[in-house]
Structures are given as C-alpha cells and as structure tokens.
Amino acid sequence: MDTSSKENVQLFHKNSARPVGRTSFKMEYPSSKKTQPCCGELKAFLGALSSLYFAKALAEGYLKSTITQIERRFDIPSSLVGVIDGSFEIGNLLVITFVSYFGAKLHRPKIIGAGSLVMGVGTLLIAVPQFFMEKYKYERYFPSSNSTPSISPCHLESSTQLPISAMEKSQSKINGCVQTVAIIGPIFGFLLGSLCAKLYVDIGFVNLDHITITPKDPQWVGAWWLGYLIAGFLSLLAALPFWCLPKNLPRPQSREASSSPSEKSTFPVDDPVNCPMPHGEEAKIVEMARDFLPSLKNLFGNPVYVLYLCASIIQFNSLFGMVTYKPKYIEQQYGQSSSKTNFVIGLINIPAVALGIFSGGIIMKKFRLDVCGAAKLYVGSSVFGFLLFLSLFALGCENSDVAGLTVSYQGTKPVSYHERALFSDCNSRCNCSQTKWEPLCGDNGITYASACLAGCQTSIRSGENIIFYNCTCVGIAASKSGNWSGMMGRCHKDNGCPQMFLYFLVISVITSYTLSLGGIPGYILLLRCIQPQLKSFALGIYTLAVRVLAGIPAPVYFGVLIDTSCLKWGFKRCGSRGSCRLYDSQAFRHIYLGLTTILGTVSIFPSLAVLLILKNKHVPKQRRFITKRERTTVATRFQRENCTPRDHLLQPKYWPGKETRL
C-alpha cells in the first residue's frame, strides 16, 4: 500500500497557522463565515494530489502491462526487463529520505509540484526510444501472390524466403480519497495497456494493410509507447495546481469543543508556543539536520518498527516479483494474448485488491481493533493468503507440443532439449536456420519452429493467412495420409487449458483479496508503534527501504530465474541472444509460484515476532474503559512529551494520536 499520500497530507497540515491561545488538543468546528477560504484551499490541494496519484499509479500499472511488449520490441531477456522495471524506483532513492524529513519545514506544495514535473518528463522519456529506433521488423514467409502456389520454403529457404519488414510507428477522508484514486490508477493503467496492445507498434507510420500478423501472433508488438505519452502529460497537468497553493493551510477559527471529547477532538497539533523551534518557522537547514541522526537512531531502536519493516521488505519482494511477471505468466502458461491478459488483470485482479484494502479498514472500524487486533488481522491475512496461493501449483497447463523442443518429430517426448534436436531426417535437406522463430501449426497439432523445419514444399496465401502443404515433418507424426499441411502461427494449448485459466482467475482473485485485507491493519500498526513526531520520517524510511530492497531487486532476480526455464532463444541480427521465444511451462510455473510462496512464507516469521512483542507489552483489556479524567491526564502528559523526545515502543491505548483509527 502506498504510504506517501498520507505523508503529503500530513506535511501540508503540520505547520499550519493556529490561534495562540487555544489548547492544541481540541479540534473545534469552524464558523460558517470563515470556513470557505480554508475549505477551498483544502479541496484544491486534495484535488491536485488525487490527480497526481492517479497519474503516478496509472504509469506504474501501465509499466507492468507493457513488460512483454518491451521484451519483444527490443528483443531482450526477462532479466533485463526486470532491471528496466526496477529502475522505475531508482529516482526515489536520491531524495525520498530528505524530503520526508525536511519537507515539513519547506514549501510542501511546490516540492510536490516539482516532483510531479520530474515524474511527467521522465514518463515521457520512456517513450522516446520508439521515435529514434528503426521500425519493428518481424520475419514471415510471404508467398508471391494470393491463392497461387509459391516456391518451396524447404528447398530455397536461404534465398527466397523474404522477411517482411512490418515497419510502422505508432503512439482519514482525505487519505481515503487519495488512496482510492491511487488504487483506481492501476486499473486504468492495465486497461490502457490492453487497448494499446491491440494497436500495432508502428501505427500511423506504415500501411496497416501490409501487416500480416495479428495480436494473437507471438511476434506481435503493440503500441507500448502510447500509454507513456498519456501518463506523462497527465503528470505534467497534475503538477500545475501545486504552484498556486500556499505554503501552509490556514486553520479556521473554532468553537468550543463538545462536552464529551472524542478521538477526533483530541487530535494533536503542533503548538508554536509550547513547542517552539530554535529560530521559529525559519529555522536553518543545518540546525534541522542536527536531529537527523538521533531521530534515525531513535527509529531503529524500536523493535516493533524494525521487525515490521523486515516483514514488509520480504513480503513486498514476493508481491513485486509476482505482479511484474503476472502478465507474462498468464501469456506463457495459458496461451492468452497480451491484450486479454492486461484486460483481465485490470478489470478483475486490481479491483479485488482495492476491495480487500477497504474491507480491512471496515473491519478495523467495525470491531474497533486495537494495535494487537490489527497485528492479528495483518498476520492472519498473510498466512491464509499464501496458503491459498499454494493451490495455483495445480492449475497449470502442459507444455505446447513443439517439434524438437518439447516433443520429438515423431510426436513422443524428447530426452534432451538441445537445439540440434530441431533438425531431423524430414528436414535435413532443407538448409534451414535453427535461430529463426516463425512458428507453424501443423494439422497434427504439433508446432514447428518454422515452415522450413516442418519440411513444407508449397504454400498459398489466403488473405492474411498462409497455408503450407506437403510438409514432410508433419506427415511423419500425422495420423492420416495426404498433402500434410500447416498454418502460420503457434498451435493452441490443449483443450483443458481454458478451464484451468478460469480456475486460476478465481483463485487469484480470492488470494489478492485475502492478502490485501492486511493492508490497512499493517499501516495502522506502523503508525501506532512510533512516536508522533517521527511519523513522517518513519514513513519515508519505510518507503525508501521497501523500494530499495524490494522494488528494485525483486523484478531482476525473478527475471533471471525465469530465463532459466527458456527452451528456445531468439537471436538478433548481430548474433547476440535476444528474447525467449518459448518457455518450459512447468519450470516457469514452479519458479514463478515457488519463489513467490517462499518469500511470502518467510515474511510471516517477523510478523509473528511483532505480534508476540505486542502481546507482551499491550495494556490489559480491563484498562479499555477509562474515565474522561484519565483521558485528559493522558492528553496532558502527551503534550509535554511531544516537546521532549523519548523512546516509546507503544503509545497508550487512548493516546491522542488515535486519529489513525478508521
């Protein structure tokens, strides 16, 4: 769950102007005459922040949806794609810690606006390579005319098979509100990815009538760059309002609080009289920096925070790797197109995650769970979620029958996957290349790496389809005699695979919902285990650690391990290895699901340690109902402690910072 939206809202309010004579623990209601200016600025800030988070989340979701498109367009392996995906987080590393610490003292809206401009420009730059590279080329056997037998692809492979260059160039209430937009963003990101995947990569720059492949073809590359242009412009537009907002949000005049103070009426705010800064609001950066290392030491001296941070890092390694390669897994395991895969993830999986997050918040509010209850819900959702995830091991499809790779040319399982197995007696005189990947589906249900390797003698083009006849390799594994034929493209998976895909979607949705239930409880646990004055800093360190130790490395080592399951590599024109053309479905499934499950299981152990510590330190249940006088005493003590930093493991059950209760 993205915590930085809470940071921004907290930072915008933190040093707001307040009446000097008022007690800082009473949230009083503004008069109708003086509400409008403050509410107008608050709504403007909320609208701008929501727009920014929508653009940010859309870009992140769209990046995940274009993984396979980028891999095919630039002909690169999954490990390098993982580096590209991880680099999306690198920009945060340079500034996130210092912004989270110093941001409360500087002009926060302008800092956010500057960050939005940088993000928008960076998103636009992702699409730039498309406009400087040569147009996308795919190789496809092309007969001389429609409905006319052409030259044999077998005998004259090296001199007459003309590659077609399909060269086209194409193109609290506030935190609920912001998080809602941040969750909706990835939905639109994947839906946008589904739409762009249907558009040819060079659309607008070539005649699409000359394109002989469809989005279902393994060589198809969609307009991956178009979504980055859209997301980049949205980020630039979202940055504009922040430059018009004031440094601080003025606090309106308030009335007397009600006779029975609630949690919201004891919302702690900084009082410039009780907690003055060394030089007032204009304290020097150097003086602020003096407290940086002591604050960091204080933060990492909190065992609950450290253990929760470790659990989150391990769990996010699991989740980042799973989400990054989920589109690729669905495409390779179940034979689905990129467009359909992105559509399914955006319309089914991400809404399940959103529903799980909101359900977790509702449970917290409905049952008024304390910090121990939040920890139990967080741990329980993780345990049950990863147990459900184990069932996905049984919902895979068998390898496609590919001659020389997964089955022999006689239709039996091969002993070795060596590339020399692509050659057989039936194609030994065809002078074929073993590096090309132009799959042909024979009428015997077996896929061949190319028409030449299938031993085809003649071909006919009918519209966009190319049909080959007299394929000698098809004949030796066929159950009938005649002019053995084949059609360009890979054969479909076995008949049971669509049913398995349906079961996979159901279990995947339930698992996503279950794991997401712990999102809000985990965030509440994080806030309640640290001192109020360290909240912003703690969230910054938390976000930094998750991105450095999970967001960047997870896609890389997931990609490296996934590459080990490749059966057929493509090769670039320069001779270097390109992207993987065919994966071993079983090995891919075991690596992808196994690594996700192992990391998720390991993350449960520090979570259990957190729960154990909380149980030992937690206030007894009989202290749950305390008197109004006791609440006032706690509030007064907290006001004094807010100016004298001390190392607290946990806050009292009714500490004034309970604004985090949903």
VMD Tcl script that draws the C-alpha trace (Angstrom):
set ca {
  {0.00 0.00 0.00}
  {1.45 3.38 -0.95}
  {2.14 5.42 2.18}
  {3.40 8.61 0.60}
  {-0.07 10.06 0.08}
  {-0.52 10.13 3.86}
  {2.88 11.81 4.16}
  {1.88 14.60 1.78}
  {-1.40 15.26 3.57}
  {0.29 15.22 6.97}
  {3.07 17.53 5.80}
  {0.61 20.01 4.34}
  {-1.20 20.32 7.66}
  {1.66 20.02 10.07}
  {2.86 23.60 10.44}
  {-0.41 25.35 9.69}
  {-1.12 28.65 11.41}
  {-3.15 28.34 14.63}
  {-4.59 30.71 17.24}
  {-2.05 31.13 20.01}
  {-4.35 30.98 22.99}
  {-6.10 27.75 22.12}
  {-5.29 24.35 23.53}
  {-3.70 22.20 20.89}
  {-5.73 19.09 21.73}
  {-9.18 20.30 20.77}
  {-10.42 20.02 17.25}
  {-13.02 22.75 17.12}
  {-15.62 23.39 14.48}
  {-15.20 26.46 12.27}
  {-17.80 29.10 11.84}
  {-19.59 29.26 8.53}
  {-18.17 32.67 7.68}
  {-14.51 31.63 7.88}
  {-14.72 28.14 6.52}
  {-14.78 28.83 2.82}
  {-11.18 30.03 2.22}
  {-9.69 27.10 4.14}
  {-12.03 24.54 2.62}
  {-11.39 25.91 -0.85}
  {-7.64 25.55 -0.47}
  {-8.02 22.13 1.10}
  {-10.22 20.94 -1.75}
  {-7.76 22.33 -4.30}
  {-4.89 20.53 -2.59}
  {-6.88 17.31 -2.35}
  {-7.93 17.52 -6.00}
  {-4.37 18.19 -7.17}
  {-2.95 15.40 -5.02}
  {-5.59 12.96 -6.23}
  {-4.84 13.83 -9.86}
  {-1.14 13.38 -9.25}
  {-1.59 9.99 -7.63}
  {-3.89 8.87 -10.39}
  {-1.23 9.72 -12.98}
  {1.50 8.06 -10.89}
  {-0.50 4.89 -10.32}
  {-1.58 4.76 -13.95}
  {2.04 4.95 -15.10}
  {3.10 2.20 -12.69}
  {0.24 -0.06 -13.74}
  {0.91 0.61 -17.40}
  {4.60 -0.26 -16.95}
  {3.66 -3.70 -15.65}
  {1.29 -4.23 -18.58}
  {3.98 -3.48 -21.18}
  {6.67 -5.86 -19.88}
  {6.16 -8.48 -22.59}
  {5.71 -5.84 -25.31}
  {9.02 -4.16 -24.41}
  {10.73 -7.54 -24.26}
  {9.67 -8.41 -27.81}
  {10.16 -4.91 -29.25}
  {13.76 -4.60 -28.08}
  {14.46 -8.35 -28.20}
  {15.80 -8.54 -24.65}
  {15.60 -11.25 -21.93}
  {13.39 -11.11 -18.84}
  {16.35 -10.31 -16.59}
  {17.00 -7.04 -18.45}
  {13.29 -6.23 -18.44}
  {13.46 -6.66 -14.67}
  {16.22 -4.07 -14.50}
  {14.06 -1.66 -16.50}
  {11.12 -2.24 -14.18}
  {13.27 -1.85 -11.06}
  {14.81 1.37 -12.37}
  {11.35 2.94 -12.14}
  {12.03 3.19 -8.38}
  {15.62 4.41 -8.52}
  {14.73 8.09 -8.83}
  {13.10 7.99 -5.40}
  {16.32 6.94 -3.73}
  {18.08 10.27 -4.19}
  {15.51 12.43 -2.43}
  {12.89 10.44 -0.55}
  {14.61 10.36 2.86}
  {15.49 14.05 2.90}
  {12.15 15.15 1.51}
  {10.31 13.17 4.18}
  {12.45 14.80 6.89}
  {12.83 18.38 5.65}
  {9.54 18.54 3.75}
  {7.62 19.72 6.81}
  {9.81 22.84 7.05}
  {9.76 23.85 3.38}
  {7.09 24.85 0.84}
  {5.43 21.46 0.55}
  {3.04 22.11 -2.36}
  {5.86 23.41 -4.54}
  {8.04 20.42 -3.63}
  {5.22 18.10 -4.67}
  {4.69 20.10 -7.86}
  {8.38 19.90 -8.75}
  {8.35 16.17 -8.18}
  {5.32 15.84 -10.42}
  {7.07 17.74 -13.21}
  {10.12 15.49 -12.96}
  {7.90 12.40 -12.97}
  {5.99 13.63 -16.02}
  {9.14 14.37 -18.00}
  {10.62 11.01 -17.02}
  {7.50 9.16 -18.12}
  {7.59 10.91 -21.48}
  {11.25 9.97 -21.90}
  {10.37 6.27 -21.63}
  {8.59 6.52 -24.98}
  {11.43 8.39 -26.72}
  {13.37 5.31 -27.98}
  {10.42 4.35 -30.17}
  {10.89 7.53 -32.24}
  {14.62 7.07 -32.79}
  {14.78 3.36 -33.49}
  {14.17 1.72 -36.80}
  {10.72 0.36 -37.38}
  {9.81 -3.00 -35.96}
  {10.73 -5.93 -38.18}
  {9.33 -9.39 -37.98}
  {10.10 -12.28 -40.26}
  {7.33 -14.08 -42.00}
  {7.28 -16.33 -45.08}
  {5.49 -14.36 -47.81}
  {4.18 -16.09 -50.94}
  {4.32 -14.23 -54.22}
  {0.55 -13.96 -54.77}
  {-2.79 -14.89 -53.32}
  {-4.18 -18.36 -53.97}
  {-1.15 -19.29 -56.05}
  {1.34 -21.99 -55.11}
  {4.71 -20.42 -54.34}
  {8.30 -21.55 -54.25}
  {9.07 -24.30 -51.73}
  {10.10 -22.87 -48.33}
  {12.11 -26.03 -47.75}
  {14.39 -26.16 -50.80}
  {15.04 -22.44 -51.26}
  {14.88 -21.24 -47.69}
  {18.12 -19.30 -47.72}
  {17.46 -17.33 -50.91}
  {13.74 -16.87 -51.45}
  {12.13 -16.54 -48.04}
  {11.71 -12.82 -47.90}
  {11.36 -11.22 -44.47}
  {8.61 -8.68 -44.32}
  {9.51 -5.50 -42.55}
  {6.34 -4.52 -40.87}
  {7.58 -1.04 -40.19}
  {5.03 1.14 -38.57}
  {5.49 3.80 -35.83}
  {2.65 4.28 -33.57}
  {1.77 6.42 -30.47}
  {-8.71 9.85 7.04}
  {-11.43 11.23 4.44}
  {-8.52 12.81 2.67}
  {-6.39 9.60 2.86}
  {-9.41 7.51 1.78}
  {-9.95 9.81 -1.20}
  {-6.30 9.86 -2.27}
  {-5.81 6.12 -1.78}
  {-9.00 5.44 -3.73}
  {-7.60 7.35 -6.68}
  {-4.23 5.62 -6.25}
  {-6.00 2.25 -6.48}
  {-8.12 3.26 -9.47}
  {-4.97 4.37 -11.32}
  {-3.53 0.87 -11.89}
  {-6.93 -0.32 -13.11}
  {-6.89 2.29 -15.86}
  {-3.19 1.58 -16.41}
  {-3.83 -2.08 -17.26}
  {-6.93 -1.24 -19.30}
  {-4.89 1.30 -21.23}
  {-2.25 -1.40 -21.69}
  {-4.93 -3.73 -23.06}
  {-6.03 -1.11 -25.57}
  {-2.50 -0.22 -26.70}
  {-1.60 -3.91 -27.05}
  {-4.23 -4.19 -29.80}
  {-2.64 -1.34 -31.76}
  {0.39 -2.15 -33.88}
  {3.67 -0.77 -32.56}
  {4.31 1.49 -35.57}
  {0.71 2.58 -36.09}
  {0.41 5.82 -38.02}
  {3.67 5.40 -39.90}
  {3.04 2.37 -42.10}
  {0.18 0.93 -44.07}
  {-1.55 -1.49 -41.72}
  {-2.92 -3.41 -44.68}
  {0.58 -4.74 -45.23}
  {0.79 -6.22 -41.73}
  {0.32 -9.97 -41.90}
  {0.31 -10.77 -38.17}
  {-2.45 -10.30 -35.57}
  {-2.38 -9.52 -31.82}
  {-2.56 -13.29 -31.16}
  {0.68 -13.90 -33.04}
  {3.77 -14.47 -30.82}
  {5.69 -11.87 -32.85}
  {3.08 -9.13 -32.38}
  {4.19 -5.97 -30.59}
  {1.60 -3.42 -29.55}
  {1.89 0.36 -29.29}
  {3.66 0.14 -25.92}
  {4.90 3.74 -26.09}
  {1.49 5.38 -26.47}
  {0.44 4.91 -22.84}
  {3.62 6.54 -21.54}
  {2.85 9.68 -23.51}
  {-0.64 9.78 -21.99}
  {0.61 9.18 -18.43}
  {3.40 11.75 -18.85}
  {1.04 14.50 -19.97}
  {-1.32 13.71 -17.10}
  {1.56 14.09 -14.62}
  {2.53 17.45 -16.12}
  {-1.05 18.69 -15.88}
  {-1.35 17.47 -12.29}
  {1.75 19.50 -11.32}
  {0.27 22.88 -12.27}
  {-2.13 23.44 -9.31}
  {0.58 22.88 -6.70}
  {2.40 26.04 -7.75}
  {-0.67 28.11 -6.86}
  {-1.17 26.75 -3.34}
  {0.10 28.48 -0.17}
  {2.89 27.08 1.95}
  {0.56 26.30 4.86}
  {-3.15 25.69 5.12}
  {-4.68 28.35 7.44}
  {-6.62 26.83 10.30}
  {-10.11 28.35 10.68}
  {-11.45 29.91 13.87}
  {-13.09 27.30 16.06}
  {-15.84 26.97 18.59}
  {-15.77 25.36 21.96}
  {-15.45 21.61 21.83}
  {-18.33 19.41 22.88}
  {-18.60 18.30 26.49}
  {-17.68 14.69 25.64}
  {-14.41 14.78 23.77}
  {-13.98 12.13 21.11}
  {-10.85 10.84 19.47}
  {-11.11 13.47 16.76}
  {-11.47 16.24 19.35}
  {-8.09 15.33 20.79}
  {-6.23 15.44 17.51}
  {-2.67 16.57 18.39}
  {-1.35 19.58 16.53}
  {1.93 21.40 16.87}
  {1.70 24.48 19.06}
  {4.36 27.08 18.25}
  {4.11 28.41 21.82}
  {4.51 25.12 23.66}
  {6.99 23.58 21.21}
  {8.94 26.47 19.69}
  {11.56 25.82 17.07}
  {15.07 27.19 17.74}
  {14.53 30.14 15.41}
  {10.80 29.95 14.82}
  {9.38 28.88 11.49}
  {12.52 29.95 9.64}
  {14.95 27.52 11.28}
  {18.10 26.89 9.30}
  {18.59 23.65 7.39}
  {21.81 22.95 9.28}
  {20.06 23.15 12.64}
  {17.30 20.86 11.42}
  {19.89 18.38 10.17}
  {21.37 18.04 13.66}
  {18.39 15.97 14.73}
  {18.57 13.69 11.69}
  {20.92 11.01 13.06}
  {19.37 10.99 16.57}
  {15.94 10.58 15.01}
  {17.22 7.75 12.83}
  {18.77 6.04 15.86}
  {15.56 6.51 17.83}
  {13.55 4.99 15.00}
  {15.69 1.89 14.58}
  {15.76 1.38 18.33}
  {12.09 0.45 18.13}
  {11.91 -3.36 17.76}
  {8.32 -3.37 16.51}
  {9.16 -0.92 13.74}
  {12.30 -2.84 12.72}
  {10.55 -6.22 12.65}
  {7.57 -4.83 10.74}
  {9.98 -3.21 8.27}
  {11.77 -6.55 7.73}
  {8.47 -8.38 7.23}
  {7.30 -5.76 4.73}
  {10.55 -5.88 2.73}
  {10.38 -9.66 2.36}
  {6.67 -9.65 1.57}
  {6.99 -6.88 -1.00}
  {9.82 -8.81 -2.67}
  {7.26 -11.56 -3.16}
  {4.50 -9.21 -4.33}
  {6.65 -7.06 -6.63}
  {8.04 -10.09 -8.41}
  {4.61 -11.69 -8.70}
  {2.89 -8.57 -10.07}
  {5.70 -7.71 -12.50}
  {5.66 -11.07 -14.26}
  {2.00 -11.95 -13.86}
  {1.07 -10.81 -17.40}
  {3.98 -12.83 -18.79}
  {2.99 -15.85 -16.71}
  {-0.60 -15.78 -17.98}
  {0.54 -15.38 -21.60}
  {3.05 -18.22 -21.45}
  {1.18 -20.58 -19.15}
  {-2.33 -20.27 -20.60}
  {-1.62 -19.05 -24.13}
  {-3.52 -15.76 -23.75}
  {-2.81 -12.61 -25.76}
  {-1.24 -9.52 -24.16}
  {-4.41 -7.52 -24.69}
  {-6.66 -10.05 -22.97}
  {-4.16 -10.56 -20.15}
  {-3.99 -6.86 -19.32}
  {-7.76 -6.53 -19.56}
  {-8.31 -9.39 -17.11}
  {-5.77 -8.07 -14.60}
  {-7.11 -4.52 -14.77}
  {-10.78 -5.45 -14.56}
  {-10.66 -8.38 -12.10}
  {-7.45 -8.59 -10.06}
  {-6.85 -4.96 -9.12}
  {-10.48 -4.31 -8.05}
  {-10.13 -7.36 -5.77}
  {-7.06 -5.73 -4.20}
  {-8.97 -2.46 -3.73}
  {-11.90 -4.28 -2.16}
  {-9.55 -6.10 0.20}
  {-7.91 -2.86 1.35}
  {-11.27 -1.21 2.06}
  {-12.57 -4.35 3.76}
  {-9.58 -4.28 6.08}
  {-10.38 -0.69 7.00}
  {-14.04 -1.53 7.60}
  {-13.10 -4.44 9.86}
  {-10.79 -2.18 11.85}
  {-13.57 0.36 12.35}
  {-16.44 -2.09 12.84}
  {-14.75 -4.12 15.57}
  {-12.65 -1.23 16.93}
  {-9.49 -3.29 16.80}
  {-6.59 -2.17 18.93}
  {-2.95 -2.48 17.92}
  {-2.89 -6.19 18.83}
  {-6.04 -6.80 16.82}
  {-4.53 -5.02 13.85}
  {-1.41 -7.19 14.10}
  {-3.51 -10.36 14.26}
  {-5.50 -9.36 11.18}
  {-2.31 -8.47 9.33}
  {-0.64 -11.81 10.15}
  {-3.81 -13.84 9.56}
  {-4.40 -12.38 6.10}
  {-0.81 -13.16 5.10}
  {-0.95 -16.77 6.35}
  {-4.30 -17.54 4.76}
  {-3.42 -15.71 1.54}
  {-0.22 -17.63 0.90}
  {-1.93 -20.91 1.78}
  {-4.44 -20.17 -0.96}
  {-1.58 -19.30 -3.28}
  {-0.27 -22.86 -2.98}
  {-3.32 -24.18 -4.86}
  {-2.13 -22.39 -8.01}
  {0.59 -25.01 -8.43}
  {-2.09 -27.48 -9.53}
  {-3.68 -25.07 -12.04}
  {-1.12 -25.11 -14.83}
  {-1.13 -26.22 -18.45}
  {1.16 -28.72 -20.06}
  {3.88 -27.65 -22.46}
  {2.81 -26.97 -26.01}
  {3.90 -29.71 -28.40}
  {6.81 -28.13 -30.27}
  {8.78 -30.44 -32.54}
  {12.37 -30.82 -31.41}
  {11.85 -28.88 -28.16}
  {9.07 -30.46 -26.12}
  {8.26 -33.46 -28.34}
  {10.18 -35.35 -30.95}
  {9.30 -35.12 -34.64}
  {7.53 -38.47 -34.21}
  {5.30 -36.94 -31.52}
  {6.95 -38.50 -28.45}
  {8.61 -36.69 -25.56}
  {12.29 -35.95 -26.26}
  {15.13 -36.91 -23.95}
  {17.04 -33.65 -24.44}
  {16.08 -30.04 -25.20}
  {19.26 -29.32 -27.16}
  {18.70 -27.04 -30.13}
  {20.23 -29.57 -32.52}
  {17.02 -31.56 -31.96}
  {15.33 -29.04 -34.26}
  {16.89 -30.94 -37.15}
  {15.55 -34.30 -38.22}
  {15.68 -36.58 -41.23}
  {12.49 -34.98 -42.56}
  {14.13 -31.53 -42.88}
  {17.82 -32.41 -43.18}
  {17.96 -31.39 -46.89}
  {16.09 -28.09 -46.46}
  {19.06 -25.90 -45.45}
  {17.06 -24.38 -42.57}
  {18.17 -21.92 -39.92}
  {17.77 -23.03 -36.33}
  {17.83 -19.47 -34.98}
  {14.62 -18.30 -36.65}
  {11.30 -18.49 -34.86}
  {8.42 -18.40 -37.34}
  {6.07 -20.93 -35.72}
  {3.85 -23.09 -37.91}
  {0.96 -25.15 -36.57}
  {0.70 -28.48 -38.35}
  {-2.63 -30.20 -38.84}
  {-1.34 -32.90 -36.48}
  {-1.47 -30.40 -33.57}
  {2.31 -30.02 -33.31}
  {4.02 -26.63 -33.57}
  {7.18 -26.34 -35.70}
  {9.81 -23.61 -35.29}
  {9.43 -22.62 -38.96}
  {7.85 -23.80 -42.18}
  {11.29 -24.86 -43.36}
  {11.87 -27.03 -40.30}
  {8.45 -28.57 -40.92}
  {9.69 -29.63 -44.36}
  {6.91 -27.81 -46.23}
  {7.13 -27.85 -50.04}
  {4.47 -25.37 -51.20}
  {2.43 -22.52 -49.75}
  {-0.62 -20.44 -50.57}
  {-1.62 -17.09 -49.14}
  {-5.31 -16.59 -48.47}
  {-5.90 -13.08 -47.13}
  {-3.76 -12.69 -44.02}
  {-3.37 -16.45 -43.60}
  {-0.57 -18.50 -45.13}
  {-1.20 -22.22 -45.59}
  {1.65 -24.66 -46.30}
  {1.28 -28.04 -47.99}
  {3.34 -31.18 -48.46}
  {5.11 -30.73 -45.12}
  {7.17 -33.89 -44.71}
  {7.77 -33.49 -40.97}
  {4.05 -33.03 -40.39}
  {3.48 -36.27 -42.25}
  {5.66 -38.49 -40.06}
  {3.64 -37.55 -36.97}
  {0.24 -37.32 -38.68}
  {-2.44 -39.95 -38.17}
  {-3.67 -39.70 -41.77}
  {-2.12 -39.65 -45.20}
  {-2.36 -36.93 -47.81}
  {-0.87 -33.49 -48.50}
  {0.13 -32.71 -44.94}
  {-0.44 -29.04 -44.27}
  {0.12 -26.37 -41.69}
  {-0.75 -22.73 -40.99}
  {1.45 -19.91 -39.76}
  {1.17 -19.41 -36.01}
  {1.50 -21.45 -32.85}
  {-0.96 -24.25 -32.09}
  {-3.39 -23.62 -29.24}
  {-2.87 -25.20 -25.86}
  {-4.69 -28.42 -25.03}
  {-8.46 -28.37 -24.58}
  {-8.28 -28.31 -20.77}
  {-6.17 -25.15 -20.62}
  {-9.06 -22.62 -20.94}
  {-10.76 -24.31 -18.00}
  {-7.55 -24.14 -15.96}
  {-7.27 -20.45 -16.81}
  {-10.76 -19.86 -15.41}
  {-9.88 -21.64 -12.16}
  {-6.65 -19.66 -11.98}
  {-8.54 -16.37 -12.21}
  {-10.95 -17.37 -9.43}
  {-8.19 -18.44 -7.02}
  {-6.06 -15.44 -7.98}
  {-8.88 -13.02 -7.18}
  {-9.57 -14.65 -3.80}
  {-5.85 -14.67 -2.96}
  {-5.43 -11.00 -3.92}
  {-8.41 -10.04 -1.77}
  {-7.14 -12.03 1.22}
  {-3.61 -10.63 1.11}
  {-4.97 -7.09 0.73}
  {-7.05 -7.39 3.91}
  {-3.87 -6.78 5.89}
  {-3.01 -3.54 4.12}
  {-4.84 -1.09 6.41}
  {-4.13 -3.00 9.66}
  {-0.45 -3.14 8.75}
  {-0.38 0.59 8.09}
  {-2.15 1.34 11.38}
  {0.34 -0.92 13.17}
  {3.19 1.02 11.58}
  {1.83 4.38 12.76}
  {0.97 3.30 16.28}
  {4.37 1.81 17.08}
  {6.30 5.08 16.57}
  {6.36 8.48 18.21}
  {4.07 11.08 16.60}
  {6.91 13.48 15.82}
  {8.70 10.71 13.91}
  {5.74 9.60 11.80}
  {6.68 11.41 8.62}
  {10.31 10.39 8.92}
  {9.38 6.78 9.68}
  {7.11 6.60 6.64}
  {9.90 7.99 4.47}
  {12.40 5.41 5.74}
  {9.79 2.66 5.30}
  {9.03 3.66 1.72}
  {12.73 4.02 0.93}
  {13.60 0.59 2.33}
  {10.74 -1.14 0.51}
  {11.71 0.42 -2.81}
  {15.46 -0.14 -2.45}
  {15.34 -3.66 -1.06}
  {12.20 -4.92 -2.82}
  {11.04 -2.70 -5.68}
  {14.41 -2.67 -7.43}
  {15.94 -6.14 -6.90}
  {12.80 -8.32 -6.99}
  {12.00 -7.89 -10.72}
  {15.67 -8.51 -11.56}
  {16.23 -11.83 -9.81}
  {12.72 -13.01 -10.69}
  {13.60 -12.34 -14.34}
  {16.98 -14.08 -14.08}
  {15.39 -17.22 -12.66}
  {12.52 -17.16 -15.17}
  {15.06 -17.03 -18.00}
  {16.44 -20.38 -16.86}
  {13.17 -22.00 -18.00}
  {13.60 -20.86 -21.62}
  {13.63 -23.60 -24.26}
  {14.16 -21.50 -27.40}
  {16.07 -18.24 -27.50}
  {15.81 -15.74 -30.30}
  {18.86 -14.12 -31.84}
  {19.43 -10.59 -33.01}
  {20.82 -9.75 -36.42}
  {24.19 -9.04 -34.82}
  {24.26 -12.61 -33.50}
  {23.71 -11.88 -29.79}
  {20.98 -13.57 -27.81}
  {17.61 -11.84 -27.83}
  {14.35 -12.58 -26.05}
  {12.97 -16.00 -25.20}
  {10.59 -17.46 -27.80}
  {9.37 -20.50 -25.86}
  {9.34 -21.39 -22.16}
  {9.07 -24.70 -20.38}
  {5.61 -24.23 -18.85}
  {6.20 -26.49 -15.87}
  {9.59 -24.99 -14.98}
  {8.19 -21.47 -15.41}
  {5.27 -22.30 -13.09}
  {7.48 -23.80 -10.40}
  {9.92 -20.87 -10.46}
  {7.29 -18.12 -10.54}
  {4.90 -19.58 -7.96}
  {7.62 -21.21 -5.85}
  {9.68 -18.06 -5.40}
  {6.57 -16.04 -4.55}
  {5.41 -18.59 -1.98}
  {8.83 -18.98 -0.32}
  {9.29 -15.24 0.15}
  {5.75 -14.84 1.42}
  {6.20 -17.64 3.92}
  {9.48 -16.22 5.23}
  {7.82 -12.81 5.75}
  {5.34 -14.37 8.18}
  {8.01 -15.10 10.81}
  {9.00 -11.48 11.63}
  {5.28 -10.65 11.57}
  {4.68 -13.28 14.25}
  {7.55 -11.77 16.26}
  {5.81 -8.38 16.08}
  {2.59 -9.93 17.35}
  {4.44 -11.62 20.23}
  {6.08 -8.36 21.32}
  {2.79 -6.52 21.19}
  {1.08 -9.14 23.32}
  {3.78 -8.81 25.98}
  {3.66 -5.00 26.01}
  {-0.04 -4.48 25.42}
  {-2.26 -2.76 28.01}
  {-4.60 -5.28 29.72}
  {-8.15 -5.46 28.46}
  {-9.62 -4.20 31.74}
  {-7.96 -0.86 31.03}
  {-10.05 -0.46 27.89}
  {-12.72 1.63 29.59}
  {-11.10 4.60 31.22}
  {-12.69 7.71 32.54}
  {-12.81 11.11 30.97}
  {-10.45 12.38 33.67}
  {-7.88 9.71 32.80}
  {-8.11 10.63 29.11}
  {-7.43 14.26 29.97}
  {-4.40 13.22 32.06}
  {-3.01 11.15 29.19}
  {-3.56 14.03 26.76}
  {-1.77 16.50 29.05}
  {1.16 14.14 29.54}
  {1.39 13.61 25.79}
  {1.57 17.38 25.25}
  {4.64 17.59 27.47}
  {6.25 14.53 25.92}
  {5.69 15.89 22.42}
  {8.34 18.52 23.14}
  {10.76 16.12 24.86}
  {11.52 13.20 22.54}
  {11.60 9.87 24.35}
  {11.86 6.33 23.08}
  {8.39 4.74 23.29}
  {7.69 1.29 21.98}
  {3.95 1.70 22.01}
  {1.53 4.53 22.61}
  {-1.14 4.25 25.37}
  {-4.41 2.74 24.27}
  {-6.08 6.14 24.17}
  {-3.12 8.25 23.17}
  {-4.18 11.39 21.29}
  {-2.64 10.16 18.04}
  {-5.57 7.85 17.54}
  {-6.56 9.89 14.53}
  {-5.32 6.91 12.59}
  {-8.34 4.90 13.66}
  {-10.55 4.49 10.57}
}
mol new
graphics top color blue
foreach p $ca { graphics top sphere $p radius 0.5 }
foreach p [lrange $ca 0 end-1] q [lrange $ca 1 end] { graphics top cylinder $p $q radius 0.2 }
display resetview
